[in-house]
Amino acid sequence: MSKDIIKPEGMDLIRHLNAGHAICNKCGALMERKEDPTGGCDIYVCPSCKWEIDEMDYVYQDEEEEWTPETLNAFEGDIPPAGCRACGGPYPQCKSSCKLFDD
């Protein structure tokens, strides 16, 4: 049985990142977590391009987006501050509890 390869985009991508899922930096597919056979950190493995990286070395590398009308629609008109995507919180639901939004 083959497993579907998921390549999230737009708000779906943001939801996956906020939920703590790893996204492949090479092809954009949702990565699988595998146990390291040597007993070290777990490994993220891309089911699409087979790229592998240690869990501790993984950082999602998002290309800087241009805020076009299409991009604004993906965020429902609410542009998240630069630190929000790095935080991993469930933007925009996290606004009420985040120090970044304290006045």
Secondary structure, DSSP 8 states (H G I E B T S, - for coil): ---------HHHHHHHHHTT--B-TTT--B-EEE--TTSSS-EEE-TTT--EEEGGG-----------HHHHHHTTT----HHHHHH---TTGGGGG-GGG--
